[in-house]
Amino acid sequence: MSVSLSAKHTEAFIAPHELEGMTAQLSAAAELVQTKSGLGNDFLGWVDLPVDYDKDEVCRIKAAAERIRKNCDIFICIGIGGSYLGARAVIELLKGPMHNTTGSTTPQIYFAGNNIDSEYLTNLLAICEGKDITVNVISKSGTTTEPAIAFRVFSELVRNKYGAEGAKDHIFVTTDRQKGTLKALADKEGYETFVVPDDIGGRFSVLTAVGLLPIAVAGIDLDGLFAGAQAARKELSLPGNDCYRYAALRNILYRKGKSIELLASFSTAFGQFSEWWKQLYGESEGKDGKGLFPASVTYSTDLHSLGQFVQQGSRNLFETMLWIEKPVADLTIGIDPENTDGLNFLAGKQVSEVNLAAFRGTVLAHNEGGVPCILLSIPAVNEYEVGYLIYFFEKACAVSGYMLGVNPFDQPGVEAYKKNMFALLGKPGFEDRQQELLAKLD
Ligand code: PA5
């Protein structure tokens, strides 16, 4: 199994019989996922996606990615939430967080439409000046405000630069198979489209065209990702697997008052993967007044900020630590004959050995400070392992959500701010609400 779990550092908080006591609930929840018979079961297309994906579309994605890699300097990926987090997570994990400066992704890849930040958009426009650009707008609904605004800005830039005909080589649209304004616009303008499947929600969609086109543009091997996800699909349906144990452990800890799960990694390249994980778990479980609050830290960086809180603050959290056994790159610490910095005790050691000591030391310290630590490890960072890890977290999330008794596949709460924003902006149809809100604000 590619992802392995150790519960050793939860033992002071969870007795062995407690895990056993969850067996029936765990099996029932897993069964709901496997048989696609639970709440929100029309959004379980991701379960068999690793084998059932649309092979023709993936060929088309690879071909489009090759063309994009040749025809631009900058690729702009427009989307929000589940429509960009997965792609960004995979690209940064496999190509490094500095991929645009190290040149490990050509073209450079930027993300837009995930905020309403005028400064961000202005800076991105400045970066694009004089450069060949290609845009991939990704929105299942086709109406989400943030990507819609960014698409207006960047599609105008593309059309001004290449003309209506040339824009067809520089704009790609990932949206619903047949409905929605974005689909209608793409058909009208002749832009190539890719499909967000009906039965897969945004946060489970990284292995659909939503994630695959940007990931392929980054030069990442899609077959490797699918191979890992296929192995996970097979292995993680067996009883007692680590994905199910993870789901059970986090549910037990939640019921004991540990209401925050802190995903801790020791790799900066994992930072965006944590963002994807937070959305996956936050949107899937945080409803009906229930759910663990998913938070994340990157160590050792955050040991010098949130580390104090984790060690000695409110005892309402547990950590899930993700350890990568073999770093992508390593270097040896040199010797200083003067030893003025007193660091010669580390001379000749790899930086990764120091990181390992930080990991081990942190687990022990936090555990002694009253923080249960679930340890997950993966052997290395490559397409196969990343595909496996994605599926591991998706499956655990679905099983965990069912154990909690929620529908892990809807997100009704996301609408609340949108309604208010539309009302305040005077969108037709929201007039009554506008008066009500303005009165409250006054
Ligand atoms: O996970 C989800 O379903 C959401 O985060 C959506 O992906 C997000 O709200 C964007 O929606 P859309 O793709 O319709 O623009």
Boltz pocket constraint, residues with backbone or C-beta under 6 A from the ligand:
constraints:
  - pocket:
      binder: B
      contacts: [[A, 80], [A, 81], [A, 82], [A, 83], [A, 138], [A, 139], [A, 140], [A, 141], [A, 142], [A, 143], [A, 144], [A, 147], [A, 201], [A, 202], [A, 203], [A, 204], [A, 283], [A, 411], [A, 414]]
      max_distance: 6.0
